C-alpha cells in the first residue's frame, strides 16, 4: 500500500515517504493532536492477507511497545488503516549507521561510543525477554544530537511469551543477498551479521545479538564486514569456520584490548562470548576511557619512562600480573587510581539525606535506625561514632556556614523523601525556626544568603529560587533541588508519576530559562549534586535498571556520561569543594504477607526481591502482585499466586492491577502509560489505547466483569472514567477532581456498582455516582486513612493507617463514621521499614494480605571519583 501526501490515518496525516523494506513502508507523518512529526510503518498491501506476516508485524508492535529506553526507538501508537496494520514511532533526524559507514570506518572513540549505546539498548530489550535477531548497521540509527537508536524489532523473538509455536529451526535464516535490507517472508537474520547458530538454523538467544554487535563494531573500526565473501554460501561458511582478519592491520591502529573485546563477541561457541549485552556495554565503557587513537599504544611510540622495559622485565610482569594486567600497565604507565570508600555509618536502617558541613570535613545526615523515628546526626570521617542532634522526626535539606535547613515532620513521598515544614536550625545547636509549609527539598547558595525550595501548592509542585520566586511548576512531584557552586543555576529532578523515582534531571538559570534536560527519562533517579567546577550536574540514576546503579554527569549541552558504576542501588547526597562524594549503598526489598481464615499466623508469599501486593481474590485463595526490583530491570511484572504457597505464575508486564470478578483477567497499568488486560490463563493480552489520557490510577472492574473503571489524567484534570475494554472508549462520569495522584486509592467501586470513592487535596472522601450527579461525603474518612475496599454489604469499608513499621486495620461505618480496630499488622523486624502496605482484605473480613517495604543504607565517603 503506497500512501500519498495528505492521506489521513486517524489523527495522523502522511507528509512524505521515508523508505521501504521487507517488513513494511515507512512515512513521515504529522500527529495533528500533539502537533509533532512521527514515523509511520505500514505493512504492504500484498502482505496484509498473510497470517504469518501479520503475526510478525504484531510481534514487532508487542516487542517495541514493551521497551522504554533512550537507545531504542520509541513506539507511540498502533492502528489499522483499510485492513492494514501500522505502527507510529518517534521521528528521528539523522542517518543510519549503514549510511554512515559508506564513507568509511569510524574513529575509535566514535565507534566505541556508538557500540556502547547500541549495547545498552539491546540490553534493555534482553531484560524484557526480547531477542532482536537482525542487528545490522541499517537497524542502528545515529541521531543528529549524538544518540544511538536500535530500530526494527520485526524479527524479535519474545522468549517470555512465544505462544505462536513457530519453530525457527525449520525456517530459512538468510536474506536474498548481502544487502542491508532484510528479505521479505519468514527471514530470521541478515547474512554477514548472523551468528553461527542462526546460520545452522538453531534457536537464537541474547548471545546471538552479541555476535551481531561484534560484527558491527568490527565494521565500524575497519570499514569492512568481518565475514564478507563473494557469495551467500561462502559468507555463511566463513561465519561457521573462519576467523576475521586482524583489526590492527593494513595501517589501522587498534589497541589490543579493543581487539580482544571484538573477538570475544565473535566467538563461534556462544558459551565463550559475553553472556549479556550489559556486560559488553560495561567492558566497552571501560575501554572508552583508556583506548583512543592518541595513546602511545595506538601510535606505536614509547614513553621515555618506559624505554628501559626489556623483554625479560615484560615477561616477569606477565608472569606476575597476567597478560591483561601487563598490557594495562604498559599502556598507562601506572594503574589508574580507583575510588576509595570510607564507611561512615554502622547501624541498620534507612538514610534520608547527608551533606558536608561548611568546613568540608564533618558530615550531617538524617536517618531512621532500627525502626526508630527519623533523627539528625553529625559525624566525622576520622571517628566512627555519630552524634544525635536531638531533632527527631526531621530530615536534612541543606547546610550553610551557620545553619541547617531541615524538614519538621516527614510525610513520606517516596523511599527516603519527605514533605514537611521547612525550618532552619543553628549548626551549633538550638531550636529550629519554621519558614514555610509543604516543602519537599531545599538548598542554600554557597554564601548561605538565598535559598531554593520545592514546594507543593494547589496540587502542583513549584521550584522557587529565591524563596517566593517561581521558576518552574509541574503536576508531577519534584525533588533534590540544588544550586550551582556559582549560584547562577539550579538543578532538580522532575519525576514522571507519584510513588515512583523515574524522571528527568532539569537545569535552569536564575530566570527560569532551560539550560539542559536529561535526554531521556531515567528509570530511577536517587539524588543530585554539583561537582566543584559547576560545569555539569551529577546524579545517581539508572538506564535499563529499576534502581539507580551509577553516578551520571549531565552537561550543560545535555550530554550524559557515566562517572561511576556500582552494583545494586546507590544514592548521591553531596560533593565537597575538593571533590569528595557522599553516597550510600542501599538494599531495597519488598515482601508480601498473607493471613487466612483459620490460620494461626501469617504466611510469607514474597517471590523475587520487590514483591508488592496489588489484589486479593474475594475468596482469599489468590493474590496478584507486581515485581519492581533489580530482577525486572526498569519494568514491572505482574504475577498471580495461590495463597497455599504454590509457585507464582507470571502474567506479563504491568502494575497497579485488579483481578476481574471471575478471576480470569487482571487489569493493570503499563508503560508508556496505558491500561492492559492480562489473562490469568489461556488468552491474549489486550492493550487499551490511551485515548488522549496521559496517566492512569486506581484501575478496577465493574461488578459484571465486562467494564472497567479508573482515574485518568488528560494533561489538565483528573476524572473518573468507565470503559468497555472490548470496543469502547473511556467515558468520564465525574467533573474534574481537585486531587493529587497520591490520593487515589484502590478498589473504589461499591459492591452494587453505583459509586466510587475519590478524595480532595485534604484527603476528604467523596462518593461519586457512576451515573452522574452530586457527590456525597464519606463519613469518618480521614486524611491518614488509606482505603482498602468495601465490605460485602456495602455499608462499611476497610481502611488502614500506615505507621511505617506497622499498620492498623479498621472497619469504617460509612453512614455514621464510627470505626472499629480489626487488627494491627507488620513484620517482626522494624529496621529499615519505610511502609506497611498496600493492604487487601476479603469482603467478609476473614482473610487479608499486605506488603511491606524495607530499605537498608550504609553511608560512604568516596574519594577519587572523577
N, C-alpha and C positions, 0 to 999 in steps of 0.2 A: 504494500500500500504506500503510494507516494502522496504526500500531503503538500498542498500548495500554500503559499503565504496567505494568511488570514483565516485559515481553517480553525474552527473552534473545537476543542476537546474539553467540554465542561468550562471551567474558568480559565483554561489555557488557550492562548492564541499563537498559532505557528508563525514564526518570523522568517526562518530560513533553514535549509538542510545543513547538517554538520558532517555527516558521513554515514557509512553503512558497513555492516559485517554479516557474518553467517547467522548471528542471532538477532539481527534487527537493524532498523534505520534510526538515526539519531537526528533530532531537530533542535534548534534554538526556538524557545517559545517564551511568551510573556504571561506570568501569573497575574491576572487582572485584579485579583483580590488583594494581594500583598504588594503589587507594583514592583515585581522583581523578575529578572530573566532566569529561566530554568532550562534544563535539558530534558527532552522527552525521547524515550526509546520505544519504538513500536515494532512488534513482530510483523514481518512481511505477510501480506495477504495470502500468498501461496502456502504459507506455513500454518495459518490460523486454524485450519481444519485438522492438523496433525496433532494427535493427542500427546505424543511423546515430546514434540517441540513445545507445546503448550505447557506440559508438565515442567519442562526445563525452564521455561520463562517464569512460571510461578515460583519455581525453586530459586531463581535469581532474586525475585522480589522478596521471598522469605529471608534469604541469606543477607541481602543488602539491608533489609528492614531491621534485622536483628543487631546490626552494627552501629555504633556511635563512637567514632574515633577520628581524631584530626587527620589521620593518614589513610582514611578510607572514604570513598565517595559517599556523600550523604543522600539517602533516599527520602524524598518528601512525600510522595503520593503514589498510588497505583489506581488504574481505572480501566474501563473498556470503551472503545470507540468503534461503532459499526461491527460489533462482534469480535474486535481485535483488542487484545490487552496492551496496555502501555504503562511504562514507569516514568515517574517525574523525579529528577535528581537536581542537585545543585549545579549551577552553570560554572564551569571552570574556564579561566582565561590563562593561556599558556600554550604548551605543546607537550606531546607525548615524549617519553624517553626515547622511543624508537625514532621519532623525527630528529631529536637532538643528536643521536648517535650517527646519523647520516653525515654529520660534519666531522666525525672522528671521535676518538676517545675523550673522556673527561679528565680533568686534573684529579690527582689522587684525592685531595681534600674534598672536592665536589662529589667524586664517586662514592667516597665513604659516607658523606652526609646523606646522599640520596639513598644509599643502601640501608643506612640506619633507620631512616623514616619509613622506607618500604617494609623493613623487617618489623618495625613497631606496628604498622597497620596489619600485616599478616599475623603477628602475634595476637592482636586483638580478635581477629577472626578465629584463630585456633582456639582461643579461650571459650568461644561460643560453639565449638564443635564444627566449625566451617573450614573445609579444605578448599583452597582456590582451584588447584589442578590445572590452571592455564596461565601462570605467571610468565610474562614476557615484556620486553620494553614497550610494546604497543599498549599494554594494560597498566602502565605506570605513567602517571601524568605529573609534569613539572609545572606548577602554577607560577604566575608572574611574580608573586610575592615570596617565592622561595620554598613553598611547601610541596610535599610529595603526596600524591593520592593514588591508592591502589584502586583500579577500576575493574568492572566486568566480573561479577561473581556468577555469571551464567553457567559456568561449569562446576560450580562449587558442590561439594558433597556434604550434606548435613549429617554428620556422623552421629549426632544425637537423636535424629528423627528421620530415618530413611525408610519411610513406610511404603514407598512405591515398589520395593522389591526389585529394583533394577540391578542386574548383575553386570558390573562393569568389566568383569573378566571375560565376558562374551562380546564386548563392544570394541569397535575399531578405536585405536588410540593414536591415530595420526591425522594430520590435515592433508589437503591435496598437494601441498608443496611446502617450500621453505619460507614462504612469505609471512608477514606479520599477522594476517587475518586467520582466525580460527575457522576451519571449514564448517559448512552447514551440516546439520544432522547430529547423530549421536557421537560427536567427537569429544574426546576426553583429554586433549592436550594439543600442543603445537610442537612439531618436530624441531629439534635444535635446543629446546628448553625442557623437554620431558625427562623425567628421572628414569633410571634403568627399570624400575618396577613397572612404570607406566608403559614403557616400550614392550615389556613382556606381557602386558595385559593384566597385571596383578593390581589389587586394590591400592589406591594412593592414600597416604596419610600425611601428617604435618611435615614429615621429613622429606616427602616428595616436593613440597613447596620450598623447603630449604635448599634442595638441589637446584631448583629453578632460580632461586635468589643467587646461588653461587654462579650459575651461568650468566646471569645478568650483570653481576659485579665483575666477572671476568671480562665481559664485553665492554663495560664502561671503562675499565682500566686499559684494555688492549686495543679496543676498536674492532675486535674480531670475535666471532662466536667460537666457543671452545671446541665444538664438535662438528662444525660445518664441513660438509663434504659435497661432492658433485651430484649425489642422488639421495633420495629419501632413504633407500636401503642402506647406503654407505653411512649416512648420518646416524641411523639407528644402530648400526654395528659399532660405530665409534663410541656412542653413548654406553653401550654394553661392555666394550672390551678395551678401549684406548684411554690413555690419559691425555689431557690437553697439553699443548706446548707450554713451556715455562713462561710465566708472565714477565719476568725480568730478563727479557731477551730483545734482540733487534733494537738496541738503543733505549729501551724502556727501563726506567729506574724505579723499580717497585721493591719495597722493603720486604725482607724475608717473613716478617710477622704477618703482613697483609697476604702474602702468597700462601702461608700456612692456613689462614682462615678460609681463603677461597678453596683451597684443595680439600679442606675438611668438609666444606659444603658439597663438594663434587665426588665424595667417596661413593663407590659403586654399591657398597653394603650400607643400607640405611642405618644400621646399628653403629656405624663408625662416623656418621655425620653429627652435627649439632642435633640434640634431641628436642630442642624447642627454638622457635623464632625469637623468643625473648632472650635466650642465651646468646644467640647470634647477634642480636642488637647490642647486648651488653659488651660482647667482645669487640664489635666494631666501634662502639663508643670509646673503649679503652684505646684502640688504635688511632682514632681520630685526633686524640690529644698528643700523640707521640710520633705518628708516621706522616710526614709531609715531604714533598719533593725537595725541601730546602735542608733537610737534615744531612748530616755527614754521611750516613749510610747510603742515602739515595744518591748523593752527588759523587760518592766514591772517594772523597777526600778524607784525610785523617786529622784529628785534632792533635796539636803539638803535645798535649798532655798524655796522649796515648801511643806515641811513636815507639816507646820502648817495649810495648807489649809484643813479645815474640811468640812463636808457635808453642814453646814449652809452657809459658805463663798462661796462654789461652787454653791449652789442654788441661792445666791444673784447675782453672776456673770452671771449665766444662765438667770436669770430674766432680768438683765440689758443689756446684750450683745447678748443674744441668744445662743443657743446650739453650733452653729458652731464657734462663736467668743470665747466662753468659751473653747472649745477644743483647739483652736489655741493658746490661752494664756497658757493653761496648758502644752501643748507640747513644747512651745518655751520659756517659762519664761517671755517673753515680746513680744509685737508686733514687727514684723520685720520692721526696718526703711524703709520708702518709699522715692523715689526720690522727691526732692523739686525743683520746676521750678520757675525761676525769669525772667519775660519778659524784654527784652532789647530794643525792637522797638515797635512803636505805630502808624506807618503810613501804607497806603495802597500801596502795590507794591510787587516786587519780590526781594528777597535777592539772590545774586550771590555767595558770599563767606564770610567767617568770620574766624578770627584767634585771639588767645590770644596774647597779647603783651609779650615781654620778661619778664616783671615784673609779669606776671601771673594774673594781675588784670584788666588792661584796655583791651578793645576789639576793633579790627579794623574789618570793614566789608564793602562790596560793595553792593549797592542796587539801584534799579530804583523805585523811589517813584512817585506816581501819574502820571505815563506815561512820566516822565522826563528822560533824558539820565542817564546812569549808573554813579554813583558817589561814591567815597570812603569817609567813615565816621569813627570816633572814638567815643567810649562811655565808660562809667564806670558803673558797676552794682550798685554802690552807688548813681548814679544820673541818672534820666530818659532821659536826653537830649542827642542827638547825635550831634557831631560837624563835619561839612563837611570839607574835606581836600583839596578842590579845585583841584581835579584830576578827571575831567569829562571824560566820555566815556572810563573808565578804570575799570577793575575788579581786585580783590586782589588774589594773588597766595600764598604768604608766608610772614612771618615776622621774621627777625633776630634781635639780640640786637640793631642794629643800622640802619637797612634798611628794606624797604618793597619791595618785588618783585611783580610787577603789570603787567597787560596787557595794552599796549597802543593801543586803538582801540578794538572793540569787534565784531568779526564775529561770530554770533550765530551758535553753533554746535548742541546743544540741550537746553532744558529749563535750564537757568542759567549757561550754559557752553559756554565759549568764546574761539576763536582762535585770537591771535593778536601778537603784537611785545612785547617781554619780555623786561622790563625796571626795574631799581631799583631806589628808591627814599628814601632820608633820612627820618627816622621816625620823626625827629624834624622839618621837613619841607624843601622844596627846590625843584628845578626842577629835573625831572627824567632823568636817563641816559639809553639810549637804549642799549640792549645787542644782541638780535638775533630775527629773524622773525619766523612766523608760529608756535608759541608756544601755546599749549593748557593747560599746567599745569606745575607748578614748585614748588620746595621745597628746603629749606636750611637744612644743617646738624645742629645739636644742637649748634655747635660752630660758625655757620654762615660763615665758610670759604670755603664751597663747595656747589654746587647746583646740583640737579637732575631736568631734564626737560622732557616733552613730546613734540616732535616737528614733524610737518608734512614735509616730503621731498619726492619728486618724487612719490606722490600718496600713500606713506607708512607713518606709524606713528612709531616713534622711541622713546624709553626710553633711555636717556643719563644720566650717573652718573659715574664720574662728567661730567659737561658740555663738550660735544665733544666726549665722550667715549660711543659708542652704546652698550647697554646691551641687548636690545630686540627690535624687529621690527615686525610689523603686518600690514596686509592690512585693518584691522578694526581699528576704532578710539579708542584711549586710553586717559584716563584722571585720575585725582585725584592721581597723583604720590606723595608719602610721604616717607620720610627717617626715619628709626627706631631711637629710642632715643639714641642708642649707635653708630649710624652712620654706622653700618655694614650690613644693608639690606635696600632694597627699596621695596615698595608695590605700586600697581596701579590697575586700573580696565581696563580690555580689553573688549570692547563691541562687540556684535555679528554683528550688522549692523549699518549703518549710521541712524541718526534720530531715535535712539532707545536707551533706557537705560538698556536693557537686556545684561548681561555679567558676567564675572568671575573676582574674586579677585586673583591677582597673587603676590607672594612674591619671590624675587630673592636676592642672595647675591651680593657682590660688583663685583664679576667676572661674573655675569650673570647666575650663576647656579641656577636652580629652587629649592626653599625651600618648597613651598606649592602652591597649586591652589585650589580654592573652588571646592568641589566635583562635583557640578552640576552648570549649568548656572542659575543665579538668574534672574527672570523675570524683576527685577528692582534693580539697584544699584545707590544710590544717596549719595555719599560721603564716605570718608575713613580717618581713623586716627589711630595712635598708642597710646595705653594706656601707662602710665609711665613705667611699668615693661618691656615693649617691647617684651613680650613672645608670643603675638598674635596681630592680627590686627582687629580693629573694622570697620564695615561698616554699612551704612543704606541700607537695602536690603529687598527683599520680597521672599516668597516661596508661589506660588499659588495666588498672588495678582498682579495687574497691576502696583501699586505704592509701593515704599519702605514703609513698615509699621513697621519695627522693627530694632533694633540695633543688629547685629550679630557679633560674635567673631570667627575669623579663626585662629586656632593654627598652629604652625609650622609642626605639624603632619597631617595637612589638615582636622582636625575635626572642625565642625561648631556647635556653640551653640548660643542660643538667650539670649542676655543680657537684653534687654528692648523691650517691645512691646507697640506700641501706636496706637490709631485709626487714620485712614487717612494716608496722605503722610507725610513722615519725611525725613529730610536731615541731615547728620552728617558733621560737619565742622572741629572741633578740640577738643583735650583733653589736659587739662593743666597738669603741673607736679604734682599737688596734686589731680588729678582725676576728676576735674570738666569738664563738657562736654558742647560744643556749638552745639545746634541743632536748626532746625526750623520746625515749624508745617506749612505745605503747603496745600493749596487748589488749585487743578489744574482742570480747566474746559475748554471745547472746545464747540463752537456753530457753527451753520450754518445759514446764511442769504441768502435770495433769492429776486431778483427783476425781475419782468416780464414785458413784453411789455404792455404798457398802465397803469401800476401800478404807483401810486404816490410815494410810499415809498418801504421799504424792509419788507419782512415777515420773522419772526424768525421760522425756521424749525428745531431747535435743538430737540433732542429726549431724550437721557439719559444725563450722566454727561460729556461725551467726544465725541461728535459728530464731525466727521471730514469728510468734503466733499471729494468724490472721483470722481464722474462723474455727468454730467448733460445731459439729452437726447437732441437731436438736435432740438426738438420742444419746449424744455423748460418746459415740463409737468411733468417730473420725475427726481428725483435726487437720486444718490446712495451715501451712506455714511457708514463709519465704526465707531464703538464704541470701545474705547480702555481703558476706565476708570475703576474705582473701581467696577462698576456694572458688568463688564465682567471678573473680575479676571485678570489672566495673559494672556488671549487670546484676540482676537478681533472678533467682529461680524459684518457681512455685512448686511445692510438694504437697502430697496427701499422705497421711499416715494413720493407721488404725491405732486406737488408744490401748490395744492389747500389747503394744510394743513391736508389732510386725515391722519389717523394713519399710522405709518411706518410698513412695512412688513419685518420680519426677514428672511434673505435668508440662513444664515449659517455662518460658521467660515471662516474668510479671511479678507484681507485688500488690499490696493493699487488696487482697482477694476476699471473695464471699462465695460460699457454697450455695448452689441452687437448692430449692426445697426438696427436689428428688435426689439430690446428691450426685447427679450425672455431669454437672458443669461447675466450673469455677469462673467467676467474673473477676478480672484483675486489671490493673493499670500497667502499661508498658512504657518503654521509652524508645523513640520520641513519644511525647505524651499522647496516649490514645488508650482506649479500652480494648481488651481482648477477652474472648470467651474460650476457655480451655476445657477439653473433655477430660473427665476423670477416668474414662475407659476408652473404648473404641470411638473414633470420630476425629474430625479435623478442627484445629484451632481457627477461630474466626476473629480477625482484626477489624474493629469498627473504625470507620473514618472519623477524624476529629471534628468534622463539620464546623470548622471555624473556632473551635474551643482550644485554648492553649494549655489548660491544666485541668486535672480531674482529681476528685477526692471522694471518699465515703461511698464507693460503689456498693450496690446491693440488688436483691431480686424482689420483684413483686410477688405476692402470695401465689399467683398462678404459675410462676416459674417461667413465664414466656416473655415478660417485660422486665426491664431493669430500671433502676433509678441511680442518680449520682449527683454530686455537686460539680458544676463546671464553671470555668473562668474564661470569658470571651475576650480578655485583654483589657476590659474596663470594669466588669462587675462579676460577682459570684451569683449564681442562681442554682436552684434545684431543678433537675431535669428527669423526665421519664423517656424511655426509648424501647422500641421493639428491635432487638438485635438482628432479627431475621431480615427485615427490609425497611425499617422505619428510621426517620430522622429524630434527633433529640427534640423534646418538647418541654419548654420551661413552664413550670407551674407556680413559681414564686416570683415576686418582684426582686430587683437587685437587693442582695443581702449585705448589710454593713458588718462584714465579718473578716477575720484574718484566717488564712487557710489552716493555721494551727488549731483553730477552734472547732473544726469539723471532727465529728466522732465517727462511729461505725454503727451498723445495724440500726439505722434511724427510723425505719418504717414500722408502723404499728401493725399488730397481727391481722387486723381487718383491712389493711392496705389503704387506709383513708388519710393518714397523717405521717409526716416525717418531722424529725426534730432538727432544728438548726439554732445557732446561738449568735448573739451580737458580740461586739468587741469587749463587752464587760463580762461575757460568759453567761448571760441570762438566756434561758432556753425559751424557744417558741415552737408551738405545734402548727405546722403549715399544712392546710388541706391539699390533698393531691388534686382535687377537682377545682381548686382556686378558692379564694375567699380570704377573710381576715385571719391572721394567726392568733393563737391563744397562748397565754403564758404557761410555762411548765412550773407548777408549784414546787418550791423546795429545792430546785436545781441550782447549785452554787457554782461560782467560777472555778472552785477547786475540784468539783466533781467531773470525772471522766465517764461519759456514757458508755455502757456495755451493750445492753439490749433490753427489749421489753420482756416482761413475763408473759406466760401463755395466755392469760385472760385480758391483757392489755390495760389493766387498771394500775399496775405497778411496773417499775422498771428497776434494773440493776445498774448501779454506778459504783465507781471506786475512786479512791484518792491515793495518788502515788506519793509515797513518802521516801522515795529512792530505795531505801534498804528494805522496805516492806510496803504493802498496800492494804488498805481497809476496804472491804466489800460491803455495800449497803443495799438494802431493798427500799426503794423510794415510792411512797404512795403519791400518784400523780395528781390526785384531786385535793388532798389535804396537805401535802408537802412533808408529812411525817416520814421519818427514816428509821430503819432497824439495821443494826450491825449484824451481818451474816457471819463473817469470818475475817481474819487477818492472815495474809499470805506473804511469803518471801523466803529466799534462800537462807540457810543457816549461817553462811559466811557473809558478813556485810561488807568486807573490804572491796573497795572499787566499784560498788554498785552505784549506777547512775540513774536507774529507773527500775521499777517493778511494774510491768505492763508491756504491751496491751494485755487485756484480760477478757475472757469469754466465759459465759455460764449458760447452761441449758435453760430453756424457758420454765422448766419445773424446779429449777434451783438445786438439782441433785448432783450435777457434775460441773466442774469448772476447770479451766486451764489458764495459764498465764505465762508471759515471757519475763525475762529479766536481762538487764544489760550490765556487764561488768567490764570496767576499763582500769587497767593497772599501768602505772607510769614509773619510769626511772629518769630523773633529770641528769643531763650530762653537760659539761663544758667541753666544747670541741675546739682544738687549736689546729691550725694548718689547713683549714677549709678554704679553698680558693676557686 
